[in-house]
Amino acid sequence: MTDKELKIALLDHCKETVAKRYAKIKQTISDIEESLVEESKSSAGDKHETGRAMLQIDRENAGKQLQEIESLQLLVHKIDIKSVSDYVRLGSLVYTTNGTYFIGISIGQVTVGKTNYYCVALQSPIGQQLSGKKKGDSFTFNGKEITIKSVA
């Protein structure tokens, strides 16, 4: 598999993950809205008010999660895997002595073929260490010396 094909596969995996998270949180919000309607039909009282308050909190939290996922969707669509540079940036595939990293969004380990890759965000601790580095550069992460073999 070429670097370009690998980048496409990893980016597609990132997009699928974000799409699944988006669908899940939209369903959660829908379920909460439905529960609020049902709770409104219940009789009044302390138990009723507590139930509504809990659902309101759940809805606020789900709304925050939805905003985060929408931000991830925007970021995923900004990832440019076509242009190649000699330094690590968004969309880079980085081969190191500690594994191969795709700089996109943080979804962790992804298996393509029979090989494991790590999808990480630039803002993540390892992403910050990799950012701007070139082939041959080294850094220490979690007490381990890591050298960049190549950047695609």
Secondary structure, DSSP 8 states (H G I E B T S, - for coil): --HHHHHHHHHHHHHHHHHHHHHHHHHHHHHHHHHHHHHHHS--SHHHHHHHHHHHHHHHHHHHHHHHHHHHHHHHHH---SS--SB--TT-EEEETTEEEEEE---EEEEETTEEEEEEETTSHHHHHHTT-BTT-EEEETTEEEEEEEE-
